Amino acid sequence: MTEMHPVTARVTRRIIERSRAARSDYLRRMDAARDAGVARAKLSCANWAHAFAGQTVADKLTMMGGKAPNLGIVTAYNDMLSAHQPFETFPTVIRAAARELGATAQVAGGVPAMCDGVTQGRPGMELSLFSRDVIAMSTGVALTHDAFDAALCLGVCDKIVPGLFMGALAFGHLPVVFAPAGPMPSGIPNAEKARVRAEYAQGKVDRQTLLESEVASYHSPGTCTFYGTANSNQMMMEIAGLHLPSTAFVHPETGLREALTAASARRAIELARAGEGRMADVIDEKAVVNMIVALLATGGSTNHAIHLVAMARSAGVLIDWTDMDELSSVTPLLARVYPNGTADVNAFQAAGGVAFVTRELALAGYIHSDVRTVAGDGIHHYFREPVMQDGQLVWVDGVTETLDPDILRPASEPFDREGGLRLVQGNLGRAVIKVSAVKPEHRIVEAPAIVFETQEAFLEAFKAGELERDFVAVMRFQGPRANGMPELHSLSPGLSVLQDRGFKVALVTDGRMSGASGKTPAAIHVSPEALAGGPLARVRDGDLIRLNAETGELSVTPQDGDFDSRPLATPGKVQAWGLGRELFGVFRTAVGSAEEGASVCFTADYGQGQEDHVETNVVDHTVDA
């Protein structure tokens, strides 16, 4: 067995110890659910008859026998999300696959799936993060019928997979398999898309030109092809052992995709019959560490600095940003995929994909190999790739050498000696910054603060030419308690333009950026948030902000007086109604902090005994680990 990297081993041990009570409690509950026996056997005849009244005659006969496994499908289908549109036909494929094995499959329920690409910069984005916990709850509602022996989750995009993951873990006594839909074919080059966006921000091209560019980029069923949160989700479900191997980036509406969907259903049923592969055993401390390392090694989405915390807590595993930062300090960056490069996920897959990354990380000791997966024990199952041979689905060994070193590299020759995510902290609180797309010369910014409380105020100042200088944009009252913590992606083009003009600029915010966080330094998810009395609420225009991603510093030097004695600013008029926002008032009241996962399901009192955060936890990235 490959020797583990000492930092990976140390962080894993710390997580295991920190999680001991919460993990033991979770496993006790899952053991009790398992030991209670097959759920459908406990249903009364009337209850069971209700459960399959709408099925075909053949399925009814199978289900009346009371012994065949019944597979519950939880789907995030809608045809507004291009990534989820293919799920419309998946239940038909899944039912047919179940019947081949003498089993049945039913759509247990649907979960909401909103598109951040549509709501970016709009009021609906204030519901986006909260939708994750709604999806977790909806998954619970779907599976609480207690009529299933296994579950198959259909989801791809930003909050949907984390929500399905969290909800399914409440039923971790069951085998659970995730089945994706795959990315759309490549459109116009990402560099061209970014160029048009920047020109539109400067008023150099009109809206019609921008629209034509966007349509050429987002053009068909399938996931958006940049490496944002949706595609980071798919990579992590694979490394966690919840996908069948190398299913993440196979295009929809192909024979291979349909074969993989059927195979996923068959595998879930096989696991149920064997009494193996329950989700509670697949997702443990080692699996969570593997997910973090793989995210870092591929320059994945910053949103997972929040999602992964909540996802792990669903399995009784307690992690924090210090864990992520320490792992990042030694994890090699193996991939350059847009926005951390020019290639898209299709090119990444062609160069070797997740199978290559998994092999490299495992053989170099950066991830745990002795894990359980839905494909069997051991991460080596995920070194393989699916192909169709003579009309049959088979798995073959993935490539052992990269097919394009500009996109994908081995652990021995990485793009960078460390991962793409860092912790920054100081008298402004704790935050994360994604540096994999930020050039070294832009990673240290010390400049006066300009305080904003809305994206609109920033955009107005940019268009008026008021930001032609060095500055740090402090965007506050954007945390989960304030307004649901929307992504602030609409700030990116303006900041990028100003940086290209030679100004030293950065963003510091208690909000989120897109999973496609780009080339401008941004300290995001600042905790505690301003509305909770965080230091951002004391910052004034002209205060000197220092963001140093190299040493992990996020600090303010006030231009006058004692910073800590300043009164806390209060937000201006908050629009808490319209487009559904009024329905989520209780979420804003009950939500935990960003570093606790910004969840209403798992808040601050979950898992007592977490380590205190102290300055000795800071990793100095200027020296070799």
Buried (B, 14 or more C-beta within 10 A) or exposed (E): EEEBBEBBBEBBEBBBEBBBEBBEEBBEBBEEBBEEEBBBEEBEEEEBEEBBEEBEEEBBEBBEEEEBBBBBBBBBBBEEBBBBBBBBBBBEBBBEBBBEBEBBBBBBBBBBBBBBBEBBBEBBBBBBBBBBBBBBBBBBEBBEBBBBBBBBBBBBBBBBBBBBBBBBBBBBBBBBBBBBBBBBEBBBBBEBBBEBBBBBBBEEBEEEEBEEBBEBBBBEBBBBBBBBBBBBBBBBBBBBBBBBBBBBBBBBBEEBBBBBBBBBBBBBBBBBBEEBBBBBBBBBBBBBBBBBBBBBBBBBBBBBBBBBBBBBBBBBBBBBBBBBBBBBBBBBBBBBBBBBBBBBBBBBBBBBBBBBBBBBBBBBBBBBBEBBBBBEBBBBBBBBBBEEEEEEBEBEEBBEEBEBEEBBBBBEEBBBEBBBBBBBBBBBBBBBBBBBBBEEEBBBBBBBBBBBBBBEBBBEBBEEEEBEEBBBBBBBBBBBBBBBBBBBBBBBBBBBBBBEEEBBBBBBBBBBBBBBBBBBBBBBBBBBBBBBEBBBBBBBEEBBBBBBBBBBBBBBEBEEEEBEEBEEBEBEEBEBEEBEBEEBEEBBEBBBBBBBBBBBBBBEEBBEEBEEBEEEBBBEBEEEB
